[in-house]
Amino acid sequence: MNERGMIFNAEMVRAILEGRKTQTRRPVKPQPELTERSGFSWNGAVFGSGSDDRETNRNFAHVKCPFGKPG
């Protein structure tokens, strides 16, 4: 896994140091694609439910993070 630095503004740095900020979201590139039958595809690997209904997948699929657990 690659480590990449993040730039925070002064308020966010204070929140991190004071323990008020414990999580940060970062967009995933490339974005996962909804496949016809298998849930979501991330660079060719499939994650999520196996429903045949695209609308169900779009609304309710549980996607396993390809990067593992937080931390």
CORDA-V683602 format. One record per residue. N is the residue number from 0. BURIAL is b if it has 24 or more other C-alpha atoms within 12 Angstrom, else e. Layout:
[[N | BURIAL] [N | BURIAL]]
This chain:
[[0 | e] [1 | e] [2 | e] [3 | e] [4 | e] [5 | e] [6 | e] [7 | e] [8 | e] [9 | e] [10 | e] [11 | e] [12 | e] [13 | e] [14 | e] [15 | e] [16 | e] [17 | e] [18 | e] [19 | e] [20 | e] [21 | e] [22 | e] [23 | e] [24 | e] [25 | e] [26 | e] [27 | e] [28 | e] [29 | e] [30 | e] [31 | e] [32 | b] [33 | b] [34 | b] [35 | e] [36 | e] [37 | b] [38 | b] [39 | b] [40 | b] [41 | e] [42 | e] [43 | e] [44 | e] [45 | e] [46 | b] [47 | b] [48 | b] [49 | e] [50 | e] [51 | e] [52 | e] [53 | e] [54 | e] [55 | e] [56 | b] [57 | b] [58 | e] [59 | e] [60 | e] [61 | e] [62 | b] [63 | e] [64 | e] [65 | e] [66 | e] [67 | e] [68 | e] [69 | e] [70 | e]]
